[in-house]
Amino acid sequence: PTCETRAEKKDRIRQLKLEQGAAKVAEELQKYDPQNDPNVTGDPYKTLFVARLNYETSEQKVKRDFEAYGPIKRVSI
C-alpha cells in the first residue's frame, strides 16, 4: 500500500477535475448549434445587454431611455 502526500493528493484531484472539465466542454461543444436553437430570437449583432439595472426599473423605462438611439424591437428583463 502506497501512501500519497497531501501535495500529491491535491495534484491528483486537480488533474482529475481538469480532465472532467475538458470532457464536459468537448461534450457540450458537440451539442452546440446556435443556428437551430429555438430559444434564440433576433440577430446577435443587433442585441444589446445592459447590466446593473435597478431592481425597480421596468421594461417601459428601459425602452423609453434607449429609443433615443433608434427603434427598439423587444425588451426583456
C-alpha positions as CSV (number, residue, x, y, z in Angstrom):
1,P,0.0,0.0,0.0
2,T,1.4,3.3,-1.1
3,C,0.6,6.5,0.7
4,E,0.3,9.7,-1.1
5,T,1.3,13.0,0.4
6,R,-1.1,15.9,0.8
7,A,0.5,17.7,-2.2
8,E,0.2,14.6,-4.4
9,K,-3.4,14.1,-3.4
10,K,-4.1,17.8,-4.2
11,D,-2.4,17.4,-7.6
12,R,-4.3,14.2,-8.4
13,I,-7.6,15.8,-7.6
14,R,-6.8,18.9,-9.6
15,Q,-5.8,16.8,-12.6
16,L,-9.0,14.8,-12.3
17,K,-11.1,17.9,-12.2
18,L,-9.3,19.3,-15.3
19,E,-9.9,16.1,-17.2
20,Q,-13.6,16.0,-16.2
21,G,-13.9,19.7,-17.2
22,A,-12.3,19.1,-20.6
23,A,-14.6,16.1,-21.2
24,K,-17.6,18.2,-20.4
25,V,-16.5,21.1,-22.6
26,A,-16.0,18.6,-25.5
27,E,-19.4,17.1,-24.9
28,E,-21.2,20.5,-24.8
29,L,-19.3,21.6,-27.9
30,Q,-20.7,18.7,-29.8
31,K,-24.3,19.8,-28.8
32,Y,-23.7,23.5,-29.6
33,D,-25.7,24.5,-32.6
34,P,-26.8,28.2,-32.4
35,Q,-28.4,28.1,-35.9
36,N,-31.1,25.6,-34.7
37,D,-31.6,26.8,-31.1
38,P,-35.4,27.5,-30.6
39,N,-34.6,30.0,-27.8
40,V,-32.7,32.4,-30.0
41,T,-34.5,35.4,-31.2
42,G,-33.1,38.2,-33.3
43,D,-29.7,39.0,-34.7
44,P,-26.8,38.7,-32.1
45,Y,-25.1,41.6,-33.8
46,K,-28.1,43.8,-33.1
47,T,-28.6,42.8,-29.4
48,L,-27.7,45.0,-26.5
49,F,-27.1,43.7,-23.0
50,V,-27.5,46.2,-20.2
51,A,-26.2,45.2,-16.7
52,R,-26.5,46.5,-13.2
53,L,-30.1,47.8,-13.6
54,N,-32.0,48.9,-10.5
55,Y,-34.5,46.2,-9.4
56,E,-37.4,48.6,-9.7
57,T,-36.6,49.5,-13.4
58,S,-39.4,48.5,-15.7
59,E,-39.2,47.4,-19.3
60,Q,-41.1,50.5,-20.4
61,K,-38.5,52.8,-18.7
62,V,-35.6,50.9,-20.4
63,K,-37.4,51.1,-23.8
64,R,-38.1,54.8,-23.3
65,D,-34.5,55.6,-22.4
66,F,-33.0,53.7,-25.3
67,E,-35.5,54.8,-28.0
68,A,-33.4,58.0,-28.3
69,Y,-30.8,55.8,-30.2
70,G,-33.2,54.1,-32.6
71,P,-36.2,51.8,-32.8
72,I,-36.5,49.0,-30.2
73,K,-38.0,45.7,-31.2
74,R,-38.0,43.9,-27.9
75,V,-37.1,44.5,-24.3
76,S,-36.6,41.7,-21.8
77,I,-35.8,42.0,-18.1
